[in-house]
Amino acid sequence: MLVDQRRSRILEIVERKGFSALQDLVSEVGVSESTIRRDLDILDRSGQIRRTRGGAAYVGESLTDFDDRRHRARPQKQLVARTVVEMIEPGETVLLDGGTTTLEVARQLQGKSLQVVTNSLPIVNVLLNQPKIELIQIGGFVYPKTGVALGALAVEALGRVHARRLIMSVGGITERGLFNSNALLVETERAMMASAEEVIVVTDSGKLGHAALARLCSLEDVDHLVVDGGISHEWRDKIESAGVALTVVEPDSDEDVLSGMAEMAEMTEVTEAIQ
């Protein structure tokens, strides 16, 4: 079991139980007590758990899979995606990482004449039958929660790629920089950044001021940030002070507002039907 898989497994166990004893984790994960202790120390520093004398208690945000997360702040993500796609010229080579906001970007790319490189199976599924898009899929270990290829094979493949732009999403942004949900993902995204002339980060404003498990890079390593209008004046100043070009996307018509409201209403109906 890879290190990141093991730590994700520990998080899942502790979240499910609320508290898990050290020996229970040793038994369920199948590694030594010293390994579990080291993992718990790292997870404690990330803020997802709290170490106790006999084990660990869960204090982080609930772990959710890709299908759950992609509906969060979806109207904002759609507005951000639409704005980013307008920046892309026909014939460009665009690198897309796996994320819920970049999935919305992929939907908006349909019909454009482009070369798209991605490590995301959901994005591949969206663009697979687009006749004007030349699609290149990066392989590697497929992370089951997101359908994204990660690890050494993905990094090696990315070393042979050159793209005009990288469009990427993140798990959180603080003054310390950008964060994402696991170490393998961060390693792969760093390889993506090295392969692109311009790094564009797309995010909803709810991720500003929040960290995730693994640090990706500093704010200064980003060329352009595109975010919805929920960003505060304080965060506008921080982003611009870091030398990052900032595009704030506001709903430009009543149609956008109504579209977002309809999206939320549809999601509510689906939830009620399931319940």
RAPE-V988661 format. One record per residue. N is the residue number from 0. PHI is phi in whole degrees, -180 to 180 (* if undefined). OMEGA is omega in degrees with one decimal (999 if undefined). BURIAL is 1 if it has 9 or more other C-alpha atoms within 8 Angstrom, else 0. Layout:
n=N phi=PHI omega=OMEGA burial=BURIAL
n=N phi=PHI omega=OMEGA burial=BURIAL
This chain:
n=0 phi=* omega=177.9 burial=0
n=1 phi=-66 omega=-177.3 burial=0
n=2 phi=-56 omega=-177.3 burial=0
n=3 phi=-67 omega=176.2 burial=1
n=4 phi=-62 omega=-178.6 burial=0
n=5 phi=-63 omega=-178.9 burial=1
n=6 phi=-69 omega=175.2 burial=1
n=7 phi=-63 omega=177.9 burial=0
n=8 phi=-63 omega=178.5 burial=1
n=9 phi=-61 omega=178.4 burial=1
n=10 phi=-60 omega=-179.8 burial=1
n=11 phi=-62 omega=-179.7 burial=1
n=12 phi=-65 omega=-177.6 burial=1
n=13 phi=-67 omega=178.2 burial=1
n=14 phi=-64 omega=-177.2 burial=1
n=15 phi=-62 omega=-175.8 burial=0
n=16 phi=-91 omega=-174.3 burial=0
n=17 phi=85 omega=173.4 burial=0
n=18 phi=-145 omega=177.6 burial=1
n=19 phi=-134 omega=178.5 burial=1
n=20 phi=-71 omega=-178.1 burial=1
n=21 phi=-56 omega=-176.8 burial=1
n=22 phi=-67 omega=176.0 burial=0
n=23 phi=-65 omega=177.8 burial=0
n=24 phi=-66 omega=177.0 burial=1
n=25 phi=-57 omega=-177.7 burial=1
n=26 phi=-69 omega=-175.4 burial=0
n=27 phi=-75 omega=-177.5 burial=0
n=28 phi=-86 omega=176.3 burial=1
n=29 phi=80 omega=175.6 burial=0
n=30 phi=-130 omega=-175.3 burial=0
n=31 phi=-72 omega=178.4 burial=0
n=32 phi=-62 omega=-179.7 burial=1
n=33 phi=-65 omega=177.3 burial=0
n=34 phi=-66 omega=178.1 burial=0
n=35 phi=-61 omega=179.6 burial=1
n=36 phi=-60 omega=179.2 burial=1
n=37 phi=-64 omega=179.0 burial=0
n=38 phi=-63 omega=-180.0 burial=1
n=39 phi=-65 omega=177.4 burial=1
n=40 phi=-62 omega=-179.8 burial=1
n=41 phi=-68 omega=179.8 burial=0
n=42 phi=-67 omega=176.3 burial=1
n=43 phi=-64 omega=179.8 burial=1
n=44 phi=-67 omega=178.6 burial=0
n=45 phi=-77 omega=178.9 burial=1
n=46 phi=89 omega=-178.4 burial=1
n=47 phi=-84 omega=178.8 burial=1
n=48 phi=-132 omega=171.8 burial=1
n=49 phi=-123 omega=178.8 burial=1
n=50 phi=-68 omega=174.3 burial=1
n=51 phi=-125 omega=-177.6 burial=0
n=52 phi=-60 omega=-174.7 burial=0
n=53 phi=-102 omega=-177.5 burial=0
n=54 phi=169 omega=-177.6 burial=1
n=55 phi=-153 omega=176.5 burial=1
n=56 phi=-115 omega=-177.7 burial=1
n=57 phi=-86 omega=179.3 burial=1
n=58 phi=-133 omega=-175.5 burial=0
n=59 phi=-87 omega=175.6 burial=0
n=60 phi=-75 omega=-179.2 burial=0
n=61 phi=-63 omega=175.8 burial=0
n=62 phi=-73 omega=179.7 burial=0
n=63 phi=-132 omega=179.7 burial=0
n=64 phi=-87 omega=-172.4 burial=0
n=65 phi=-59 omega=-177.7 burial=1
n=66 phi=-62 omega=176.5 burial=0
n=67 phi=-72 omega=-173.0 burial=0
n=68 phi=-69 omega=-174.2 burial=1
n=69 phi=-69 omega=178.3 burial=1
n=70 phi=-89 omega=179.9 burial=0
n=71 phi=-72 omega=178.1 burial=0
n=72 phi=52 omega=-174.6 burial=0
n=73 phi=-64 omega=177.4 burial=1
n=74 phi=-58 omega=177.7 burial=1
n=75 phi=-63 omega=-179.8 burial=1
n=76 phi=-64 omega=179.3 burial=1
n=77 phi=-66 omega=177.5 burial=1
n=78 phi=-65 omega=177.9 burial=1
n=79 phi=-62 omega=-178.6 burial=1
n=80 phi=-61 omega=-179.5 burial=1
n=81 phi=-60 omega=-179.7 burial=1
n=82 phi=-67 omega=-179.4 burial=1
n=83 phi=-65 omega=-178.0 burial=1
n=84 phi=-62 omega=177.9 burial=1
n=85 phi=-66 omega=179.2 burial=0
n=86 phi=-80 omega=-171.7 burial=0
n=87 phi=-88 omega=-179.9 burial=0
n=88 phi=-90 omega=176.2 burial=0
n=89 phi=-56 omega=177.7 burial=0
n=90 phi=88 omega=179.9 burial=0
n=91 phi=-71 omega=168.4 burial=1
n=92 phi=-101 omega=-175.2 burial=1
n=93 phi=-118 omega=177.7 burial=1
n=94 phi=-103 omega=-179.6 burial=1
n=95 phi=-117 omega=174.0 burial=1
n=96 phi=-86 omega=-178.7 burial=1
n=97 phi=-87 omega=178.9 burial=1
n=98 phi=-174 omega=-177.6 burial=1
n=99 phi=-71 omega=178.6 burial=1
n=100 phi=-76 omega=178.1 burial=1
n=101 phi=-69 omega=172.9 burial=1
n=102 phi=-64 omega=175.9 burial=1
n=103 phi=-66 omega=175.6 burial=1
n=104 phi=-61 omega=-179.8 burial=1
n=105 phi=-59 omega=178.9 burial=1
n=106 phi=-61 omega=-178.5 burial=1
n=107 phi=-74 omega=-179.4 burial=1
n=108 phi=-78 omega=-176.9 burial=0
n=109 phi=-58 omega=-178.9 burial=1
n=110 phi=97 omega=179.1 burial=0
n=111 phi=-85 omega=176.8 burial=0
n=112 phi=-94 omega=-172.5 burial=0
n=113 phi=-148 omega=165.9 burial=1
n=114 phi=-112 omega=-176.7 burial=1
n=115 phi=-117 omega=176.0 burial=1
n=116 phi=-113 omega=-178.2 burial=1
n=117 phi=-151 omega=174.1 burial=1
n=118 phi=-109 omega=-173.8 burial=1
n=119 phi=-107 omega=176.4 burial=1
n=120 phi=-64 omega=175.8 burial=1
n=121 phi=-59 omega=178.5 burial=1
n=122 phi=-70 omega=175.9 burial=1
n=123 phi=-57 omega=179.9 burial=1
n=124 phi=-63 omega=179.5 burial=0
n=125 phi=-71 omega=-170.9 burial=1
n=126 phi=-102 omega=-170.7 burial=1
n=127 phi=-56 omega=-174.6 burial=0
n=128 phi=-104 omega=177.8 burial=0
n=129 phi=-88 omega=-172.2 burial=0
n=130 phi=-65 omega=-177.8 burial=0
n=131 phi=-90 omega=-177.0 burial=0
n=132 phi=-107 omega=172.1 burial=1
n=133 phi=-88 omega=-169.5 burial=0
n=134 phi=-106 omega=177.6 burial=1
n=135 phi=-121 omega=-177.9 burial=0
n=136 phi=-102 omega=175.6 burial=1
n=137 phi=-87 omega=-179.0 burial=1
n=138 phi=-98 omega=179.1 burial=1
n=139 phi=150 omega=174.8 burial=1
n=140 phi=-67 omega=-177.4 burial=1
n=141 phi=-90 omega=-179.7 burial=1
n=142 phi=-72 omega=-169.6 burial=1
n=143 phi=-65 omega=-177.6 burial=0
n=144 phi=-72 omega=-172.2 burial=0
n=145 phi=-125 omega=-176.6 burial=1
n=146 phi=71 omega=-177.9 burial=1
n=147 phi=-110 omega=178.7 burial=1
n=148 phi=-82 omega=-174.7 burial=1
n=149 phi=-133 omega=170.0 burial=1
n=150 phi=91 omega=-170.7 burial=1
n=151 phi=-61 omega=-179.0 burial=0
n=152 phi=-64 omega=178.9 burial=1
n=153 phi=-65 omega=179.9 burial=1
n=154 phi=-63 omega=178.7 burial=1
n=155 phi=-62 omega=179.6 burial=0
n=156 phi=-64 omega=-178.9 burial=1
n=157 phi=-66 omega=177.6 burial=1
n=158 phi=-66 omega=179.8 burial=0
n=159 phi=-102 omega=-174.8 burial=0
n=160 phi=-109 omega=170.6 burial=0
n=161 phi=-130 omega=-177.0 burial=0
n=162 phi=-126 omega=175.6 burial=1
n=163 phi=-66 omega=-178.4 burial=1
n=164 phi=-137 omega=166.3 burial=1
n=165 phi=-107 omega=173.6 burial=1
n=166 phi=-112 omega=-172.8 burial=1
n=167 phi=-135 omega=175.5 burial=1
n=168 phi=-114 omega=-176.2 burial=1
n=169 phi=-137 omega=177.0 burial=1
n=170 phi=-88 omega=179.9 burial=1
n=171 phi=-176 omega=178.8 burial=1
n=172 phi=-137 omega=174.0 burial=1
n=173 phi=-129 omega=177.0 burial=1
n=174 phi=-63 omega=178.2 burial=0
n=175 phi=-76 omega=178.2 burial=0
n=176 phi=132 omega=-176.6 burial=1
n=177 phi=-101 omega=-178.1 burial=1
n=178 phi=-132 omega=171.7 burial=1
n=179 phi=-142 omega=-162.4 burial=1
n=180 phi=-80 omega=177.2 burial=1
n=181 phi=-156 omega=-172.5 burial=1
n=182 phi=-68 omega=178.9 burial=1
n=183 phi=-64 omega=178.4 burial=1
n=184 phi=-63 omega=179.7 burial=1
n=185 phi=-62 omega=178.1 burial=1
n=186 phi=-59 omega=-179.8 burial=1
n=187 phi=-68 omega=179.8 burial=1
n=188 phi=-67 omega=175.9 burial=1
n=189 phi=-63 omega=176.4 burial=1
n=190 phi=-65 omega=176.0 burial=1
n=191 phi=-63 omega=-179.3 burial=1
n=192 phi=-61 omega=179.4 burial=1
n=193 phi=-70 omega=-176.7 burial=0
n=194 phi=-94 omega=-172.7 burial=1
n=195 phi=-118 omega=175.7 burial=1
n=196 phi=-74 omega=-176.9 burial=1
n=197 phi=-134 omega=179.4 burial=1
n=198 phi=-107 omega=178.4 burial=1
n=199 phi=-112 omega=177.6 burial=1
n=200 phi=-101 omega=177.0 burial=1
n=201 phi=-112 omega=-176.8 burial=1
n=202 phi=-158 omega=167.9 burial=1
n=203 phi=-90 omega=-172.2 burial=1
n=204 phi=-64 omega=-180.0 burial=1
n=205 phi=-65 omega=-179.3 burial=0
n=206 phi=-89 omega=179.6 burial=1
n=207 phi=-73 omega=-179.9 burial=1
n=208 phi=89 omega=-178.9 burial=0
n=209 phi=-125 omega=177.7 burial=0
n=210 phi=-99 omega=172.1 burial=1
n=211 phi=-133 omega=-169.9 burial=1
n=212 phi=-63 omega=-171.6 burial=1
n=213 phi=-123 omega=178.9 burial=1
n=214 phi=-81 omega=-178.6 burial=1
n=215 phi=-93 omega=-174.5 burial=1
n=216 phi=-168 omega=175.3 burial=0
n=217 phi=-85 omega=177.9 burial=1
n=218 phi=-60 omega=-176.4 burial=1
n=219 phi=-66 omega=179.7 burial=0
n=220 phi=-81 omega=-179.4 burial=0
n=221 phi=-99 omega=177.7 burial=1
n=222 phi=-87 omega=-171.3 burial=1
n=223 phi=-148 omega=175.1 burial=1
n=224 phi=-119 omega=177.4 burial=1
n=225 phi=-117 omega=-172.3 burial=1
n=226 phi=-143 omega=178.7 burial=1
n=227 phi=-76 omega=-173.4 burial=1
n=228 phi=-71 omega=177.2 burial=0
n=229 phi=-77 omega=-179.7 burial=0
n=230 phi=-65 omega=-179.3 burial=1
n=231 phi=-81 omega=176.7 burial=0
n=232 phi=-63 omega=178.7 burial=0
n=233 phi=-61 omega=-179.0 burial=0
n=234 phi=-75 omega=173.6 burial=1
n=235 phi=-58 omega=-179.1 burial=1
n=236 phi=-63 omega=-178.5 burial=0
n=237 phi=-64 omega=-178.9 burial=1
n=238 phi=-65 omega=-177.4 burial=1
n=239 phi=-69 omega=177.4 burial=1
n=240 phi=-66 omega=178.6 burial=0
n=241 phi=-81 omega=179.4 burial=0
n=242 phi=81 omega=-178.7 burial=0
n=243 phi=-97 omega=174.4 burial=1
n=244 phi=-65 omega=-174.8 burial=1
n=245 phi=-120 omega=172.5 burial=1
n=246 phi=-119 omega=179.5 burial=0
n=247 phi=-103 omega=-174.2 burial=1
n=248 phi=-101 omega=176.6 burial=1
n=249 phi=-107 omega=172.9 burial=0
n=250 phi=-57 omega=-173.2 burial=0
n=251 phi=-97 omega=179.1 burial=0
n=252 phi=-162 omega=174.8 burial=0
n=253 phi=-61 omega=-179.8 burial=0
n=254 phi=-62 omega=178.6 burial=0
n=255 phi=-64 omega=-180.0 burial=1
n=256 phi=-64 omega=-179.7 burial=1
n=257 phi=-65 omega=177.9 burial=0
n=258 phi=-63 omega=178.0 burial=1
n=259 phi=-64 omega=179.3 burial=1
n=260 phi=-65 omega=178.6 burial=0
n=261 phi=-65 omega=178.2 burial=0
n=262 phi=-61 omega=-179.5 burial=1
n=263 phi=-66 omega=179.5 burial=0
n=264 phi=-65 omega=179.0 burial=0
n=265 phi=-63 omega=179.2 burial=0
n=266 phi=-63 omega=179.5 burial=0
n=267 phi=-65 omega=178.7 burial=0
n=268 phi=-62 omega=179.2 burial=0
n=269 phi=-63 omega=179.3 burial=0
n=270 phi=-62 omega=-179.9 burial=0
n=271 phi=-65 omega=179.4 burial=0
n=272 phi=-66 omega=178.6 burial=0
n=273 phi=-66 omega=-179.0 burial=0
n=274 phi=-69 omega=999 burial=0
